[in-house]
């Protein structure tokens, strides 16, 4: 059985950190704007890809509101229980 290795990159870290700083659901466009405001130059397509990858991995929740997909990090992912 083979394991899929996920490569960690600066862009993935920046997207996850920005999403972690959001208390509410946020669109990819809004998150992209926040990243740009912080001086991060990450393409909108990359933001979409990473948000969808987080959702597929169960690390982000996603909802559709007025035809727009919104994201937030799962609470269990952002606040793991102590061991």
N, C-alpha and C positions, 0 to 999 in steps of 0.2 A: 504494500500500500504506500503510495507516494504522498508526501506532504507538500502543500503549496506554500512556498516561502514568500512572505510579503516583505518587500524591501522598504525600509524606512527612509524617507527623504525629508529635506528641509521644508519642501512645499507641503507634504502631508502633515508634518508637525505644525506648521503655521496655520493650516486650515483647521486642524483639530483644536489647537489652542484658541483660535478665534471663535470657533463654535462653542467651546467650553465656556467662553466668556459671555455667552448669550443666555439669558434667563428664559426667554420665550422662543417659540419656533421662529425660524428665520429662512428666507428664501436664499437660493444660491446667489442671486444678483445682489441682495443686501449684504451677504457675507463677503462677496467679492469686493464690494465698495468699502467695507470695513478693513479688509486686507490692504486695499490700495491706500486708504487713509493712514494705515500704519507703515506704509512704505514697502509693503510686500508686492512684488510684481509677479502675480500668478494669473494665468489666463482663466477666463470664465469657464471654458470647457474643462480645464483641470479641476476647478472648484466643483463643477457638476459631477465629474467622474469620481472625485474623492468622497463627496457627500453620498453618492449612490453606493460606493463601495462600503462606506461605514454603515449605511442602512442594511445592505445585504449581509454584512458580517454581524448584524445585531447590535452594533455599537451606537447607532443613531436611530431615533424615531423619526417617522415621516408621516405627514398628513397632507391632504389636498384641501385647499380652501380657495374658493372662487376660481377654480381651475389652475391654481398655482401650487406647486409642491414646496412644502416647508419642512425644515429639519431642525432637530436638536439632539444633543448627545443624550444617550440613555442615562437615567439617574444611576443605575447600577454600575455603568462604565465610569462615570465621573466620581462616584463615591463608593469605592470598593469597601467591603466590610473588613475590619481588622482581623488578623489571625491570632 
